[in-house]
Amino acid sequence: MSVYKQLVWMGTATLLLAGVARSSWLSDVTGINIDVSKAIGQPIILNDKDQPHAIQTLPPLSVPVAMAKPEQIAILKTQIDKTVDKFSTESGKYDSYAISWAVASIALALAAAIAGFLRKPVAAGVLSLVVMASTGAAKEIPIRERASYYQTLYGQALTLQLDVAVADTLTKDEFNSYSIPLEKLLLYASKLPGVGDVGPLITEIIKDTRVNTSSK
């Protein structure tokens, strides 16, 4: 392999790694995703005072029940739809980063091996160092963890979307049973996980949102 091709390999890998680092450098430094809540908007939590009331039959009496307004339901559905799209995009993005990183590492390792066979010790040594550096960096940058994290958030948001999609009317309590877990999902999304096992955090997300969505 010529020196020019070796440099192309190195340049390609460098661009891939730089793209991952540059894509969300502020999020990586702070551990906070500042874009999600801005894109979705703050979910509304309803109270009895400001809502219209409708008569519903609750044995043994018929009592007025606070209802969500149609425009409030429309806003909630829009926010949930945006949340599902956002989490799906973020999950796919980190999956693609992980695949690109793995492909670049394999390509660099092959280039180093070929350079060794061609008795180009300097090029082989440089490429080997780059492979070692990329392997170490992969352990320090939580790409796969974040892919799994966003996949979990996407699954929970999709559950909300499917539940609320068929609802034309909602009581105040029913509305809040969707709005509160949506708010919590956005809060979880604003705190990106670092390196390590995200299993306990994923379990917490599922449990936290499941309890709220089932409490109608």
Steps between C-alpha positions, in 0.01 A plus 500: 500500500638841403563773753224703333243224554613459858448870558153470343416222746625710790314806377176309460520359849591837644200664334269229630628531854497879483142491373390302804679731738388816325135397465415564861808633677299707747284202589809285551663759726194586710308172478190706422311502172377859476324452165227247584279711727532800270386294203201344677378774736395474863209256557190647668378365834129577549313594820128511584474877527580595140323215321144466365284240673272233361245279676608139521307218663695365794282266707306584700509868395551707191778749570679769295848391391778733382572442130794581277428754228525384135787740434688364802456145372624610158812658653568188705470274195736726303756498781485122527537464121805729503646307793465166318666644188782659702581186698488285187745737326738511797499122537576452131772766514693333779455159335658639182784654703573163660501322163721767340746480787521122475547510121772767528684299768488184285620692192790652692598161644503348151704792368752454781526127424549564127764763572682244716493241221635760259784570744406858566566507874439872549159495334408176677604643835304822450189314392529260793519795738189650342317166540600485865389859554162442333445185706574688820279791397211262427511391865487859622226639271158349587371450146336160540366590842325803357361299209340259749386789719321680216350173378340457842371858499364445149314185607336676795405803291355273232281335763364842598442585135301185433291545815408864444457484122144361520385735778258773388412606855701471819421580859749711692639190671527308174676794336750527786562125488654562155648843561688410820692202352573708188653765724708234673617354169621843391679538833673164454594600145663819629746297709715291270660190654876471524721196460380202697202269537179686420288197591384630840414838350303340218309290753423815696369678190269212409368466854456874552304566181303175514360586843384842383346389172297230671363725772191639327 
